[in-house]
Amino acid sequence: MNKHAGITLTLEGVRVRAVSVPLRTPIVAKVGRFTHWPLMLIDVQTREGVVGRSYLEPYVQKAIPAITSFIETLAELFKGKPLAPLDVYGDAMKMLHLVGREGISLIAMSGLDMAIWDALARAANLPLVSLLGGQPGPIRAYNTNGLWLSPIETLAAEAKGLVAQGGFKALKMRLGRSTLKEDIEAVRTIRDAVGDDILLMTDFNQGMTFGEALQRMHDLDDQGLYWFEEPIVYETSTATRRSRARSGRRSRSARTSMGRASSSRPSMPARPTSTCRT
């Protein structure tokens, strides 16, 4: 799939730029505290002048050089060849077999893959969803840009502000404070602020052991929460399924999955839920 609107695209090169974005609301989670967020801006350049763009969020600033090196190495393999994303993906995955198809190598591959698809959509003058056989339309979404492990007295005003940003009907908050009492207080503070009509998702950011997560989810099960996300380390997908089965609550783990070893079988909620942002 490399011909659209009479244009054949040929890979010429790739450009990767790193930026650090100051956050209006610092991230305070089990994985750390962040006042800036690293982004990698990827341009796939073609001989025909079409540029496909994508971006990655590497979480860790110091990982950027390694990911950039992988992206440039992969792009060099396909320089001068037709921009055919299925072929590029297949050949790249074969090449990555010996170094491992997970973690940094797969993050790099995903950034290149997204930019290639973007170039094809631009060449066809179509939204990517239309190029892939669908059509643009509204999707369900939630606001996840806040409600971290911040002081509980700040959560009410913050929750109201997040709802108001775009008329959101759902929010995501972080859990996993030192005590169950603090988690319950945080949930009730937000619920009192936004009312019962707003769906409230939760995320533990992989901060608990299996035993801790199971007990905490049981204890929070009467709080009207829509799902528990990543209560334990994402690699332990079998334990995630066990915790979901034993707690009776939706438990999501796939958002941070970065390869085969971490996702032998996807963990999905018991029924359809709103779209996850990446």
C-alpha positions in Angstrom: 0.0 0.0 0.0 2.2 2.8 -1.2 0.2 4.3 -4.1 -2.5 6.9 -3.4 -3.8 9.7 -5.6 -1.3 8.7 -8.3 1.6 9.3 -6.0 4.3 6.7 -5.2 6.2 7.6 -2.0 9.8 6.7 -1.5 11.6 6.8 1.8 14.4 9.4 1.8 15.2 9.8 5.5 13.9 10.6 9.0 14.3 13.5 11.3 13.9 13.2 15.1 13.6 16.2 17.4 13.4 16.1 21.2 11.5 18.6 23.2 10.7 19.0 26.9 7.2 20.4 27.6 6.5 22.2 30.9 3.4 20.8 32.5 0.7 23.1 33.8 -0.1 20.4 36.4 3.0 18.4 37.6 2.6 14.6 37.4 2.8 13.1 40.9 2.5 9.3 40.7 3.9 6.1 42.0 6.5 6.2 39.2 7.8 9.7 40.2 7.2 13.4 40.0 7.5 15.2 36.7 7.4 19.0 36.0 8.3 18.6 32.3 7.3 15.9 29.8 9.6 14.7 27.1 8.3 14.3 23.5 10.0 13.0 20.4 8.8 14.6 17.1 9.4 12.3 14.1 9.3 13.4 10.5 9.5 10.7 7.8 10.8 12.4 4.6 10.1 11.2 1.1 11.7 11.9 -2.2 8.3 13.2 -3.5 8.2 15.9 -0.8 5.5 14.5 1.4 6.4 14.4 5.1 4.7 12.0 7.5 4.7 13.0 11.2 4.3 11.2 14.5 5.4 11.7 18.1 6.4 9.5 21.0 6.3 10.1 24.7 9.3 8.2 26.1 8.6 9.1 29.7 12.3 9.1 30.6 14.4 11.9 29.1 17.6 9.9 29.1 16.0 7.2 26.9 15.7 9.6 24.0 19.2 9.0 22.4 18.7 5.2 22.4 15.2 5.4 20.9 16.5 8.0 18.3 19.3 5.7 17.3 16.9 2.8 16.7 14.6 5.0 14.6 17.5 6.2 12.4 18.8 2.7 12.0 15.4 1.3 11.0 14.9 4.2 8.5 18.3 3.6 6.9 17.3 0.0 6.1 14.4 1.2 4.0 15.9 4.3 2.4 15.2 4.4 -1.3 12.4 1.8 -1.0 8.6 2.3 -1.5 6.8 3.6 1.6 4.8 0.4 2.3 4.0 0.2 6.0 3.0 -3.4 6.1 6.3 -4.4 4.4 8.3 -2.0 6.6 6.7 -3.4 9.7 7.2 -7.0 8.8 10.9 -6.6 7.7 11.7 -4.4 10.8 10.2 -7.0 13.1 12.4 -9.7 11.5 15.4 -7.5 12.0 14.6 -6.8 15.6 14.2 -10.5 16.4 17.8 -10.9 17.5 17.8 -7.8 19.8 14.3 -8.3 21.1 10.9 -7.1 20.0 10.0 -5.1 23.1 10.9 -2.0 25.0 13.0 0.6 23.2 13.2 -1.3 19.9 9.4 -1.6 19.7 8.9 2.0 20.8 11.1 3.1 18.0 9.3 0.9 15.5 6.0 2.3 16.5 7.1 5.9 16.0 8.4 5.1 12.5 5.2 3.1 11.6 2.9 5.9 12.7 4.8 8.5 10.6 4.7 6.3 7.5 1.0 5.9 7.8 0.6 9.6 8.2 2.6 10.2 5.0 0.4 7.9 3.0 -2.8 9.7 4.4 -1.3 13.1 3.5 -0.4 11.9 0.0 -4.0 10.7 -0.5 -5.4 13.9 1.1 -7.5 11.8 3.4 -7.8 11.4 7.2 -5.9 8.3 8.2 -9.2 6.7 9.5 -10.6 7.1 6.0 -7.5 5.6 4.4 -7.9 2.6 6.7 -11.5 2.1 5.6 -13.4 3.9 8.3 -14.9 7.3 8.6 -14.3 10.3 11.0 -16.8 10.6 13.9 -17.1 11.3 17.6 -15.5 9.0 20.1 -15.9 8.8 23.9 -13.1 10.3 25.8 -12.1 11.1 29.4 -9.8 13.8 30.8 -6.7 12.3 32.4 -4.6 15.5 32.6 -4.6 15.8 36.4 -5.9 14.3 39.7 -2.5 12.9 40.5 -1.3 11.9 44.0 -1.6 15.5 45.0 -2.8 16.9 48.3 -6.4 15.8 48.7 -7.6 19.4 49.5 -6.6 20.4 46.0 -8.6 17.7 44.1 -12.1 19.2 44.2 -11.2 22.4 42.4 -9.0 20.5 40.0 -11.7 18.0 39.1 -14.2 20.7 38.4 -11.6 22.4 36.1 -11.0 19.2 34.2 -14.6 18.6 33.5 -15.0 22.2 32.3 -12.0 22.0 29.9 -14.2 20.3 27.2 -17.4 19.3 28.8 -16.0 15.9 29.7 -18.3 13.2 31.1 -15.5 11.1 32.6 -12.2 11.7 34.5 -9.3 9.6 35.6 -7.7 9.9 39.0 -4.7 8.2 40.6 -4.8 5.9 43.5 -2.3 4.0 45.6 -1.8 6.4 48.5 -0.2 5.2 51.7 -3.5 4.1 53.3 -6.9 3.0 52.1 -8.4 5.8 54.1 -6.6 8.4 52.0 -7.7 6.7 48.8 -11.3 6.7 49.9 -11.1 10.3 51.0 -9.7 11.3 47.6 -12.4 9.4 45.7 -15.2 11.0 47.8 -13.7 14.5 47.5 -13.7 14.3 43.7 -17.2 12.7 43.6 -18.6 15.4 45.8 -17.1 18.0 43.5 -18.3 16.7 40.1 -21.4 14.7 41.0 -22.6 11.2 40.3 -23.1 11.7 36.5 -19.3 11.9 35.8 -17.6 8.5 35.3 -14.5 8.1 37.5 -11.7 5.9 36.3 -8.6 5.1 38.5 -5.0 4.4 37.8 -2.5 2.9 40.3 0.5 3.4 37.9 1.8 -0.1 38.6 2.6 0.9 42.2 1.3 -2.2 44.1 2.2 -5.9 44.6 -0.4 -8.5 43.6 -1.5 -9.0 47.2 -1.7 -5.3 47.9 -3.7 -4.6 44.8 -6.2 -7.4 45.4 -6.9 -6.1 48.9 -7.1 -2.5 47.9 -9.4 -3.2 45.0 -11.7 -5.2 47.2 -11.8 -2.4 49.7 -12.6 0.2 47.0 -15.2 -1.9 45.2 -18.2 0.0 46.7 -16.9 3.4 45.6 -18.6 3.4 42.2 -15.3 3.4 40.2 -15.5 2.6 36.5 -12.2 0.7 36.3 -8.9 0.0 38.0 -5.9 0.6 35.7 -2.5 -0.9 36.1 -2.7 -1.9 39.8 0.5 -4.0 39.3 3.5 -4.1 37.0 2.3 -4.4 33.4 4.5 -7.4 32.7 2.5 -9.6 35.0 -0.5 -10.0 32.8 -1.4 -13.4 34.3 -1.6 -11.8 37.8 -3.7 -9.0 36.3 -6.2 -11.4 35.0 -6.3 -13.2 38.4 -6.8 -9.9 40.2 -9.6 -8.9 37.9 -11.3 -12.3 38.3 -11.0 -12.3 42.1 -12.0 -8.6 42.6 -14.9 -8.7 40.2 -13.9 -5.3 38.9 -12.6 -4.1 35.5 -8.8 -4.0 35.5 -6.8 -2.6 32.7 -3.1 -3.2 32.0 -2.5 -2.9 28.3 -1.7 0.9 28.1 1.9 0.6 29.0 2.5 -2.8 27.3 5.7 -2.6 25.2 6.2 -5.9 23.6 5.5 -9.6 23.4 6.9 -10.6 26.9 4.6 -8.1 28.5 1.4 -9.0 26.8 1.0 -12.7 26.1 -2.7 -12.0 26.1 -4.3 -8.6 26.4 -6.2 -7.7 29.5 -9.4 -5.9 28.6 -12.3 -4.7 30.6 -15.5 -6.7 31.1 -17.5 -4.5 28.7 -16.7 -1.7 26.3 -15.3 1.5 27.9 -14.2 4.9 26.7 -11.2 5.4 24.5 -7.8 5.5 26.2 -5.4 8.3 25.4 -1.7 7.4 24.8 
